[in-house]
């Protein structure tokens, strides 16, 4: 599928990768965190960046969830994947990792089974053993096996398995870079070892002692010690990149590491160690920079994990931030949904002639949710799938019997709440239940109906991206709520709880004086007829603008059960204010999201009916003007539908 709606974001990332002409030290390279909820297209952006840059500068896309997580070795598999991915063939920018290889050699050795007086001799023995080129190639081959499928730019023959020929090629590449391409049989480690004595921080430590301590403490279960190990390894990684870049004359670009699933523990460990290492360099007054651009993804959890470790992130948008010239350590950027125009552009892959009509209908359904938009458009490319039959498409099977399309699409949000991005059916069921709530605060009143273990501290309620705000007035993404209500409407018993029980509890617990929530839930539980009398009375007493705000809150979502179908599909015989309000309660949400309202002619009729009813209601309002303005909007809607 073509990529639309991301041009500004990709250009922003390009500015982080490019080096200003003639001034490699002036480039700004803060860590960029792409945030969003499940299906927002964060991974797609990384893949597009990989495609744009992997043939121009050393670039790797690392997927940490491709490997099992080792809590005692969090950042190192990601580090190994980054090292090997950046070692792939690229003319003009050979990267060598002598400091990282020395560290890996030391860590691979067991120093705890010998007296401390023999540690130094053991380290020298190990380093001498791997001066031999063949032995070192074999060692790097084992490291390749550790990486598995994490480095996405390493072309794999199968899931998580690297062919022996590729493993051999990578090993020879890494070793060849250490020897500057010369086919020598003996490798020297002098400068790589001595770096651990000063670490570019002006330290005066004994380098061998540091390496021995690194080897011993690399297996520590103490979180603070593990962080110290990670920080030292990442600092060595940056020093290797710095040394490699210094040998490239007129370097036009930075090295690029794209880290997917940035909330995974291994990814968090890597990113936090990188930020702490750069912070330490700045604190030491070092003028050295590094040539790394890191772009990672998050559902908002990463920022919480980094709270207190580094300074708060800058908040960027592509338009506001086109030139990253200042020295922020890291920045957060929310990946936005697609606009209606962008969805129409994507619909050209289905048919160029009817792209506008198809795109408009798909946008009504998905509200621009990128993954759902792509999924629906792909289904529409298949035979016998029609845009005027999206309701049946959603009720159909996703990939065989057992999971409907609508449940699969809602699962995109639920999977993002799992640390390994796996679908937990209990979380998905809970998401269906809370979709009934207008706000996060209302959703908190549904705890008693949720599966065991899902409380106010669960990712469902703590997710910074799933809810528009962290506060009680945060709301779910429109598409998530729409799919959740469809699933809720199809529940047939109380395990999990059905429509009547969920909305009954919400209605019973509405705070006193909350007219919006009370009438909203009353309509969804009992139908529009249950609120028409009260709305008619309020129309003649309330400020007209306030009445419209109340009305909009009541009809914010359509009822997938279509209890007012007769008013939508039948003829318009409304005469009294109550009857006109009843028409509007049925027609307005249908125009926004009822998937059975598909034809241009049908939309024109409904827009005209809404305009007519608002015209008539203006005569009974305390102020005609706001109601007439709303009527004119629907008159325009009717004209645009022609």
C-alpha positions as CSV (number, residue, x, y, z in Angstrom):
1,X,0.0,0.0,0.0
2,X,1.2,3.5,-0.8
3,X,2.2,5.7,2.2
4,X,0.2,8.8,2.6
5,X,-0.2,11.3,5.4
6,X,3.3,10.8,6.6
7,X,5.3,13.1,4.3
8,X,6.0,15.7,7.0
9,X,6.9,13.1,9.6
10,X,9.3,11.4,7.2
11,X,10.9,14.7,6.3
12,X,11.3,15.5,10.0
13,X,13.1,12.2,10.5
14,X,15.2,12.9,7.5
15,X,16.5,16.1,9.2
16,X,17.6,14.0,12.1
17,X,19.5,11.7,9.8
18,X,21.1,14.3,7.5
19,X,24.4,16.0,8.5
20,X,24.7,19.7,7.8
21,X,27.1,20.2,4.9
22,X,30.6,20.6,6.2
23,X,29.7,20.5,9.8
24,X,29.2,17.0,11.2
25,X,29.2,18.3,14.8
26,X,26.2,20.6,14.3
27,X,23.7,17.9,13.6
28,X,20.9,17.5,16.1
29,X,20.3,13.9,17.0
30,X,17.8,13.6,19.8
31,X,16.1,10.3,20.3
32,X,12.7,10.5,18.6
33,X,9.8,8.5,20.1
34,X,6.8,7.9,17.9
35,X,3.8,7.5,20.1
36,X,0.3,6.2,19.3
37,X,-2.3,3.6,20.1
38,X,-2.5,0.1,18.5
39,X,-2.7,0.3,14.7
40,X,-1.6,3.9,14.5
41,X,1.1,3.1,11.9
42,X,4.2,3.5,14.0
43,X,5.9,0.4,12.7
44,X,4.9,1.4,9.1
45,X,6.8,4.7,9.6
46,X,9.9,2.8,10.7
47,X,9.7,0.5,7.7
48,X,9.4,3.5,5.4
49,X,12.5,5.1,7.0
50,X,14.4,1.9,6.6
51,X,13.4,1.8,2.9
52,X,14.5,5.5,2.4
53,X,17.9,5.2,4.1
54,X,19.2,1.7,4.2
55,X,21.0,2.1,0.8
56,X,22.4,5.5,1.7
57,X,23.7,5.2,5.3
58,X,24.2,2.3,7.8
59,X,20.6,1.6,9.0
60,X,19.0,-1.2,11.0
61,X,15.4,-1.9,12.1
62,X,15.5,-3.8,15.4
63,X,12.4,-5.8,16.6
64,X,13.2,-6.9,20.2
65,X,10.0,-8.9,20.5
66,X,11.4,-11.4,17.9
67,X,13.5,-12.9,20.8
68,X,12.4,-14.1,24.2
69,X,13.1,-11.5,26.9
70,X,15.9,-12.2,29.4
71,X,15.4,-10.0,32.4
72,X,19.0,-10.4,33.4
73,X,20.3,-9.4,30.0
74,X,17.9,-6.7,28.8
75,X,19.7,-4.4,26.5
76,X,22.3,-6.7,25.1
77,X,20.4,-8.6,22.4
78,X,19.1,-5.3,21.0
79,X,22.7,-4.0,21.1
80,X,23.9,-7.1,19.3
81,X,21.2,-6.8,16.7
82,X,22.1,-3.1,16.1
83,X,25.8,-3.9,15.8
84,X,25.2,-6.7,13.3
85,X,22.6,-4.8,11.3
86,X,24.8,-1.8,11.0
87,X,27.7,-4.1,9.8
88,X,25.9,-5.0,6.6
89,X,27.6,-4.1,3.3
90,X,27.4,-0.4,2.5
91,X,30.1,1.2,0.4
92,X,31.8,4.2,1.8
93,X,30.8,3.8,5.4
94,X,32.4,0.7,7.0
95,X,31.5,0.5,10.7
96,X,33.8,-1.4,13.2
97,X,32.9,-2.4,16.7
98,X,36.2,-3.2,18.5
99,X,35.1,-2.0,21.9
100,X,31.8,-3.9,21.8
101,X,33.6,-7.1,20.6
102,X,36.1,-6.8,23.4
103,X,33.3,-6.4,25.9
104,X,31.5,-9.5,24.5
105,X,34.7,-11.5,24.7
106,X,35.1,-10.6,28.4
107,X,31.5,-11.2,29.3
108,X,31.7,-14.7,27.6
109,X,34.4,-15.7,30.1
110,X,33.7,-17.0,33.6
111,X,35.8,-15.2,36.2
112,X,34.0,-16.4,39.3
113,X,35.6,-19.8,39.3
114,X,39.2,-18.6,39.8
115,X,40.9,-16.4,42.4
116,X,40.9,-12.7,41.9
117,X,44.7,-12.8,41.6
118,X,44.3,-14.7,38.4
119,X,41.6,-12.5,36.8
120,X,44.0,-10.3,34.8
121,X,45.8,-13.3,33.4
122,X,42.6,-14.9,32.4
123,X,41.4,-11.8,30.6
124,X,44.7,-11.6,28.7
125,X,44.4,-15.2,27.7
126,X,40.9,-14.7,26.4
127,X,41.9,-11.7,24.3
128,X,44.9,-13.5,23.0
129,X,42.8,-16.5,22.0
130,X,40.6,-14.3,19.9
131,X,43.4,-12.5,18.2
132,X,43.1,-15.4,15.8
133,X,40.9,-14.5,12.9
134,X,39.2,-17.9,12.5
135,X,38.4,-18.1,16.2
136,X,36.9,-14.6,16.3
137,X,34.8,-15.4,13.2
138,X,33.4,-18.4,15.0
139,X,32.7,-16.3,18.1
140,X,30.8,-13.6,16.1
141,X,28.8,-16.4,14.5
142,X,27.5,-17.4,17.9
143,X,26.5,-13.8,18.4
144,X,24.6,-13.8,15.1
145,X,22.6,-16.7,16.5
146,X,21.7,-14.6,19.5
147,X,20.2,-11.9,17.3
148,X,17.9,-14.2,15.4
149,X,15.2,-12.2,13.6
150,X,15.6,-9.0,15.5
151,X,17.6,-7.1,12.8
152,X,15.0,-6.6,10.1
153,X,17.5,-5.5,7.4
154,X,19.3,-8.8,7.7
155,X,17.4,-10.9,5.1
156,X,16.4,-14.1,6.8
157,X,15.4,-17.4,5.2
158,X,12.9,-18.2,7.9
159,X,11.4,-16.9,11.2
160,X,14.2,-16.3,13.7
161,X,16.7,-18.6,11.9
162,X,19.7,-17.2,10.1
163,X,21.2,-19.5,7.4
164,X,24.8,-20.7,8.0
165,X,26.0,-18.9,4.9
166,X,24.6,-15.6,6.0
167,X,26.0,-16.1,9.5
168,X,29.4,-16.8,8.0
169,X,29.1,-13.7,5.8
170,X,28.1,-11.4,8.7
171,X,30.9,-12.8,10.9
172,X,33.5,-12.1,8.2
173,X,32.1,-8.6,7.7
174,X,32.4,-7.8,11.4
175,X,35.9,-9.2,11.7
176,X,36.9,-7.6,8.4
177,X,35.9,-4.2,9.7
178,X,38.1,-4.7,12.7
179,X,41.1,-5.3,10.5
180,X,40.2,-2.5,8.0
181,X,39.6,-5.1,5.3
182,X,43.2,-6.5,5.5
183,X,43.4,-10.3,5.5
184,X,45.6,-10.5,8.5
185,X,45.4,-13.5,10.8
186,X,46.2,-11.8,14.1
187,X,44.1,-9.0,15.6
188,X,45.2,-6.5,18.2
189,X,42.9,-5.2,20.9
190,X,45.1,-2.4,22.4
191,X,43.1,0.7,21.7
192,X,39.8,-1.0,22.2
193,X,40.9,-2.2,25.7
194,X,42.4,1.1,26.7
195,X,39.1,2.9,26.0
196,X,37.6,1.3,29.1
197,X,40.2,3.1,31.1
198,X,39.0,6.6,30.1
199,X,35.6,6.0,28.4
200,X,35.8,9.4,26.7
201,X,35.0,10.9,30.1
202,X,38.5,11.7,31.2
203,X,38.6,8.8,33.6
204,X,41.9,7.3,34.9
205,X,40.7,3.8,35.6
206,X,42.6,0.6,34.9
207,X,41.1,-0.7,31.7
208,X,41.6,-4.4,32.4
209,X,40.0,-4.0,35.8
210,X,37.0,-2.3,34.3
211,X,36.6,-5.2,31.8
212,X,36.9,-7.8,34.5
213,X,34.3,-6.0,36.6
214,X,32.0,-5.8,33.6
215,X,32.4,-9.5,32.9
216,X,31.6,-10.4,36.5
217,X,28.7,-8.1,37.0
218,X,27.1,-8.6,33.6
219,X,25.1,-11.5,35.1
220,X,24.0,-9.5,38.2
221,X,20.3,-9.6,39.1
222,X,20.5,-6.2,40.8
223,X,18.6,-3.6,38.6
224,X,21.1,-0.8,39.4
225,X,24.1,-2.9,38.5
226,X,22.4,-4.1,35.3
227,X,21.8,-0.5,34.4
228,X,25.5,0.3,35.0
229,X,26.5,-2.6,32.7
230,X,24.1,-1.4,30.0
231,X,25.3,2.1,30.3
232,X,28.9,1.0,29.8
233,X,28.1,-1.2,26.8
234,X,26.0,1.6,25.1
235,X,28.8,4.1,25.7
236,X,31.2,1.6,24.0
237,X,28.7,1.3,21.2
238,X,28.6,5.0,20.7
239,X,32.4,5.3,20.8
240,X,32.6,2.7,18.1
241,X,30.2,4.6,15.9
242,X,32.1,7.8,16.6
243,X,35.4,6.2,15.6
244,X,33.9,4.7,12.5
245,X,32.3,8.0,11.4
246,X,35.5,9.9,11.9
247,X,37.1,7.9,9.1
248,X,34.4,9.0,6.6
249,X,35.3,12.2,4.8
250,X,32.4,14.6,4.2
251,X,29.9,12.3,6.0
252,X,26.5,13.3,4.7
253,X,24.3,11.4,7.2
254,X,24.1,9.8,10.6
255,X,23.9,6.1,11.4
256,X,20.2,5.1,11.9
257,X,18.8,2.6,14.4
258,X,15.1,2.1,14.2
259,X,13.8,0.4,17.4
260,X,10.3,-1.0,17.1
261,X,8.1,-2.0,20.1
262,X,9.9,0.6,22.2
263,X,7.9,-0.3,25.3
264,X,9.4,-3.8,25.4
265,X,11.8,-4.2,28.4
266,X,14.8,-4.8,26.1
267,X,14.0,-1.7,24.1
268,X,13.4,0.4,27.2
269,X,16.8,-0.8,28.6
270,X,18.6,0.2,25.3
271,X,17.0,3.6,25.0
272,X,17.4,4.6,28.6
273,X,21.0,3.5,28.6
274,X,21.6,5.6,25.5
275,X,20.1,8.7,27.0
276,X,22.0,8.2,30.3
277,X,25.3,7.7,28.4
278,X,24.8,11.0,26.4
279,X,23.8,12.7,29.7
280,X,27.0,11.5,31.3
281,X,29.1,12.8,28.4
282,X,27.4,16.2,28.7
283,X,27.9,16.3,32.5
284,X,31.6,15.6,32.1
285,X,31.9,18.6,29.8
286,X,32.9,16.5,26.8
287,X,32.6,18.1,23.4
288,X,32.3,14.7,21.7
289,X,29.1,13.9,19.9
290,X,28.0,10.6,18.3
291,X,26.6,10.0,14.8
292,X,23.6,8.0,15.9
293,X,20.0,8.8,15.1
294,X,17.6,6.6,17.1
295,X,13.9,6.5,16.3
296,X,11.7,4.2,18.5
297,X,8.0,3.6,19.0
298,X,5.8,3.6,22.1
299,X,2.3,3.6,23.4
300,X,3.3,6.2,26.0
301,X,4.8,3.7,28.4
302,X,8.4,4.6,27.5
303,X,8.0,8.1,28.8
304,X,6.8,6.7,32.2
305,X,9.7,4.3,32.3
306,X,12.2,7.1,31.7
307,X,10.6,9.5,34.2
308,X,13.3,10.5,36.7
309,X,16.2,9.0,34.7
310,X,16.5,11.8,32.2
311,X,15.0,15.2,31.7
312,X,11.5,15.5,30.4
313,X,11.1,15.1,26.6
314,X,10.3,17.8,24.2
315,X,6.9,17.4,22.5
316,X,7.1,17.7,18.7
317,X,4.7,17.8,15.8
318,X,5.9,17.5,12.2
319,X,4.7,21.0,11.3
320,X,6.0,22.7,14.4
321,X,9.3,21.0,14.3
322,X,10.9,20.8,10.9
323,X,14.5,21.8,11.9
324,X,15.8,20.0,15.0
325,X,18.6,22.5,15.6
326,X,18.5,22.6,19.4
327,X,20.1,19.9,21.6
328,X,17.1,18.3,23.3
329,X,18.0,14.8,24.5
330,X,14.8,13.2,23.3
331,X,11.4,14.2,21.9
332,X,7.9,12.7,21.7
333,X,5.8,12.9,18.6
334,X,2.3,11.5,18.4
335,X,1.5,9.7,15.2
336,X,-1.8,11.1,14.0
337,X,-4.7,9.3,12.3
338,X,-5.3,9.8,8.6
339,X,-7.5,12.7,7.3
340,X,-10.5,12.0,5.0
341,X,-8.5,13.3,2.0
342,X,-5.7,10.9,2.8
343,X,-8.1,7.9,3.1
344,X,-9.6,8.9,-0.3
345,X,-6.1,8.9,-1.7
346,X,-5.4,5.4,-0.4
347,X,-8.7,4.3,-1.8
348,X,-7.3,4.8,-5.3
349,X,-5.6,1.4,-4.8
350,X,-9.1,0.0,-4.9
351,X,-10.3,2.0,-7.9
352,X,-9.3,5.4,-9.1
353,X,-12.7,6.2,-10.5
354,X,-14.7,5.7,-7.3
355,X,-11.9,6.6,-4.8
356,X,-13.7,9.6,-3.4
357,X,-16.9,7.6,-2.7
358,X,-15.1,4.6,-1.2
359,X,-12.7,6.7,0.8
360,X,-15.5,8.8,2.3
361,X,-17.4,5.6,3.4
362,X,-14.3,4.0,4.8
363,X,-13.4,7.2,6.7
364,X,-16.9,7.2,8.2
365,X,-16.1,3.8,9.5
366,X,-12.5,4.0,10.7
367,X,-12.2,7.8,11.5
368,X,-8.8,7.5,9.8
369,X,-7.4,4.8,12.1
370,X,-4.4,3.7,9.9
371,X,-4.4,0.0,10.4
372,X,-8.1,-0.4,10.2
373,X,-8.2,1.8,7.1
374,X,-5.6,-0.3,5.4
375,X,-7.3,-3.5,6.4
376,X,-10.8,-2.5,5.1
377,X,-9.4,-1.1,1.8
378,X,-7.5,-4.4,1.2
379,X,-10.7,-6.3,1.8
380,X,-12.5,-4.1,-0.6
381,X,-10.1,-5.1,-3.3
382,X,-11.3,-8.6,-3.1
383,X,-14.1,-9.9,-5.3
384,X,-17.7,-9.5,-4.1
385,X,-16.7,-6.9,-1.4
386,X,-18.6,-3.6,-1.8
387,X,-18.3,-0.4,0.1
388,X,-22.1,-0.3,0.6
389,X,-21.8,-3.5,2.5
390,X,-19.3,-2.6,5.2
391,X,-21.7,-3.7,8.0
392,X,-21.6,-7.3,6.7
393,X,-17.9,-7.0,6.2
394,X,-17.4,-6.2,9.9
395,X,-19.6,-9.1,10.9
396,X,-17.8,-11.5,8.6
397,X,-14.9,-13.7,9.6
398,X,-11.4,-12.2,9.8
399,X,-9.4,-15.3,8.9
400,X,-11.9,-18.2,9.1
401,X,-14.5,-19.0,11.7
402,X,-14.0,-17.8,15.2
403,X,-13.1,-14.1,15.0
404,X,-15.2,-11.4,13.3
405,X,-13.5,-8.6,11.5
406,X,-14.7,-6.1,14.0
407,X,-13.3,-8.1,16.9
408,X,-10.0,-8.4,15.0
409,X,-9.8,-4.7,14.4
410,X,-10.6,-3.9,18.0
411,X,-7.9,-6.4,19.0
412,X,-5.4,-4.0,17.4
413,X,-5.9,-1.7,20.4
414,X,-5.9,-4.5,23.0
415,X,-2.7,-6.1,21.7
416,X,-0.9,-2.8,22.2
417,X,-1.7,-3.0,25.9
418,X,0.3,-6.2,26.3
419,X,4.1,-5.9,27.0
420,X,4.8,-8.4,24.2
421,X,2.1,-7.1,21.9
422,X,0.1,-10.3,22.2
423,X,-3.7,-10.5,22.3
424,X,-5.1,-11.2,25.7
425,X,-8.8,-12.1,25.3
426,X,-9.6,-10.9,28.8
427,X,-8.2,-7.4,28.0
428,X,-10.2,-7.4,24.7
429,X,-13.4,-8.3,26.6
430,X,-12.7,-5.6,29.1
431,X,-12.2,-3.1,26.2
432,X,-15.5,-4.0,24.8
433,X,-17.2,-3.4,28.2
434,X,-15.6,0.0,28.8
435,X,-16.4,1.1,25.2
436,X,-19.9,1.8,26.6
437,X,-18.5,4.6,28.8
438,X,-18.4,8.2,27.6
439,X,-15.2,9.0,29.5
440,X,-12.4,7.3,31.4
441,X,-14.1,8.4,34.6
442,X,-17.3,6.7,33.7
443,X,-15.3,3.6,32.6
444,X,-13.9,3.4,36.1
445,X,-17.4,2.7,37.4
446,X,-17.4,-0.5,35.5
447,X,-14.6,-2.3,37.4
448,X,-17.0,-4.8,38.9
449,X,-18.0,-6.0,35.4
450,X,-14.5,-6.5,34.1
451,X,-12.5,-9.8,34.1
452,X,-10.4,-10.7,37.1
453,X,-7.1,-8.8,37.4
454,X,-8.2,-5.8,35.3
455,X,-8.3,-2.8,37.7
456,X,-7.5,0.8,37.6
457,X,-3.8,0.0,37.6
458,X,-4.0,-2.2,34.5
459,X,-2.7,-1.0,31.1
460,X,-6.3,-0.6,30.0
461,X,-6.8,2.3,32.3
462,X,-3.2,3.6,32.5
463,X,-2.4,3.7,28.8
464,X,-1.4,7.3,27.9
465,X,-2.4,6.8,24.3
466,X,-5.6,4.8,24.5
467,X,-7.4,7.6,26.3
468,X,-7.2,11.1,24.9
469,X,-6.3,12.4,28.3
470,X,-4.9,10.8,31.4
471,X,-7.6,12.5,33.5
472,X,-11.2,11.2,34.0
473,X,-12.5,13.2,31.1
474,X,-10.3,11.3,28.6
475,X,-12.2,9.4,25.8
476,X,-11.4,6.4,23.7
477,X,-10.5,6.8,20.0
478,X,-13.8,7.0,18.0
479,X,-13.1,3.9,16.0
480,X,-12.3,1.8,19.1
481,X,-15.5,2.9,20.8
482,X,-17.5,2.2,17.6
483,X,-16.1,-1.4,17.3
484,X,-16.5,-2.0,21.0
485,X,-20.2,-1.0,20.9
486,X,-20.8,-3.3,18.0
487,X,-19.2,-6.2,19.9
488,X,-21.1,-5.3,23.1
489,X,-24.4,-5.3,21.2
490,X,-23.8,-8.9,20.1
491,X,-23.2,-10.3,23.6
492,X,-26.0,-12.7,24.5
493,X,-25.4,-13.4,28.2
494,X,-23.9,-12.0,31.3
495,X,-20.5,-13.6,31.0
496,X,-19.1,-11.2,29.8
497,X,-21.9,-8.7,30.7
498,X,-24.2,-7.7,27.9
499,X,-25.6,-4.4,26.7
500,X,-28.4,-3.9,29.2
501,X,-26.3,-4.8,32.2
502,X,-23.4,-2.5,31.2
503,X,-25.5,0.5,30.3
504,X,-27.8,-0.1,33.3
505,X,-24.9,0.2,35.7
506,X,-23.6,3.3,33.9
507,X,-27.0,4.9,34.1
508,X,-27.6,3.9,37.8
509,X,-24.2,5.5,38.8
510,X,-24.4,8.8,36.9
511,X,-23.4,11.6,39.3
512,X,-26.2,14.0,40.2
513,X,-26.5,16.9,37.8
514,X,-24.7,15.2,34.9
515,X,-27.4,15.7,32.3
516,X,-25.1,14.7,29.4
517,X,-24.2,11.3,30.7
518,X,-27.6,10.5,32.1
519,X,-29.4,11.3,28.8
520,X,-26.7,9.7,26.7
521,X,-26.9,6.4,28.6
522,X,-30.7,6.6,28.7
523,X,-30.9,6.8,24.9
524,X,-28.5,3.9,24.4
525,X,-30.3,1.8,27.0
526,X,-34.0,2.6,26.2
527,X,-33.9,4.4,22.8
528,X,-34.5,7.9,21.7
529,X,-38.1,8.0,22.8
530,X,-37.0,7.9,26.4
531,X,-35.3,11.3,26.2
532,X,-37.5,13.3,23.8
533,X,-39.8,14.8,26.4
534,X,-37.0,16.1,28.6
535,X,-35.1,17.6,25.6
536,X,-38.3,19.3,24.4
537,X,-38.8,20.9,27.8
538,X,-35.1,22.0,28.1
539,X,-35.3,23.6,24.6
540,X,-37.8,26.2,25.8
541,X,-35.9,27.0,28.9
542,X,-32.1,26.5,28.3
543,X,-29.8,28.8,26.3
544,X,-29.9,27.4,22.8
545,X,-26.2,27.0,22.4
546,X,-26.1,25.0,25.7
547,X,-29.0,22.9,24.4
548,X,-27.1,22.0,21.3
549,X,-24.0,20.9,23.3
550,X,-26.3,18.6,25.3
551,X,-27.9,17.3,22.2
552,X,-24.5,16.6,20.6
553,X,-23.3,14.7,23.7
554,X,-26.5,12.5,23.6
555,X,-26.0,11.5,20.0
556,X,-22.2,11.2,20.1
557,X,-22.4,7.6,18.9
558,X,-24.9,5.6,16.9
559,X,-26.6,2.6,18.5
560,X,-25.5,-0.5,16.4
561,X,-28.8,-2.2,17.3
562,X,-30.7,0.5,15.4
563,X,-33.7,0.7,17.7
564,X,-34.8,3.9,15.9
565,X,-34.5,2.3,12.4
566,X,-38.2,3.2,11.6
567,X,-37.4,6.9,12.0
568,X,-34.3,6.6,9.8
569,X,-35.7,4.5,7.0
570,X,-39.3,5.6,7.1
571,X,-41.0,8.8,5.9
572,X,-40.8,12.1,7.8
573,X,-44.2,12.9,9.4
574,X,-42.8,15.0,12.3
575,X,-45.0,17.9,13.3
576,X,-44.4,18.7,17.0
577,X,-41.2,19.6,18.7
578,X,-41.0,16.2,20.4
579,X,-41.4,14.5,17.0
580,X,-38.7,16.6,15.4
581,X,-36.4,15.9,18.3
582,X,-37.1,12.1,17.9
583,X,-36.2,12.4,14.2
584,X,-33.0,14.2,15.0
585,X,-32.0,11.6,17.7
586,X,-32.3,8.9,15.1
587,X,-31.0,10.7,12.0
588,X,-28.0,12.7,13.2
589,X,-26.0,9.7,14.6
590,X,-27.0,7.7,11.5
591,X,-25.5,10.3,9.2
592,X,-22.2,10.1,11.1
593,X,-21.7,6.4,11.5
594,X,-24.6,4.1,10.5
595,X,-23.0,1.8,8.0
596,X,-26.4,1.1,6.3
597,X,-26.6,4.7,5.2
598,X,-24.4,4.4,2.2
599,X,-25.9,5.9,-1.0
600,X,-25.5,9.6,-1.9
601,X,-29.3,9.8,-2.3
602,X,-30.0,8.4,1.1
603,X,-27.5,10.9,2.8
604,X,-29.1,13.8,0.9
605,X,-32.5,12.9,2.2
606,X,-31.4,12.4,5.8
607,X,-29.4,15.7,5.7
608,X,-32.5,17.5,4.4
609,X,-34.7,15.9,7.1
610,X,-32.2,17.0,9.8
611,X,-32.2,20.5,8.4
612,X,-36.0,20.6,8.3
613,X,-36.3,19.5,11.9
614,X,-33.8,22.0,13.2
615,X,-35.6,24.7,11.2
616,X,-38.8,23.8,13.0
617,X,-37.2,23.6,16.4
618,X,-35.8,27.1,16.1
619,X,-39.3,28.5,16.6
620,X,-39.5,26.9,20.1
621,X,-35.9,27.8,21.3
622,X,-35.0,30.6,23.6
623,X,-32.8,31.9,20.8
624,X,-33.4,31.0,17.2
625,X,-30.0,31.8,15.8
626,X,-27.8,28.9,17.0
627,X,-30.5,26.4,16.0
628,X,-30.8,28.0,12.5
629,X,-27.1,27.9,12.1
630,X,-27.2,24.2,12.8
631,X,-30.0,23.8,10.3
632,X,-28.0,25.6,7.6
633,X,-25.1,23.2,8.2
634,X,-27.4,20.3,7.3
635,X,-28.8,22.2,4.3
636,X,-25.2,22.5,3.1
637,X,-24.8,18.8,3.8
638,X,-27.7,18.0,1.6
639,X,-26.3,20.1,-1.2
640,X,-22.8,18.5,-0.9
641,X,-24.4,15.0,-1.2
642,X,-25.9,15.7,-4.6
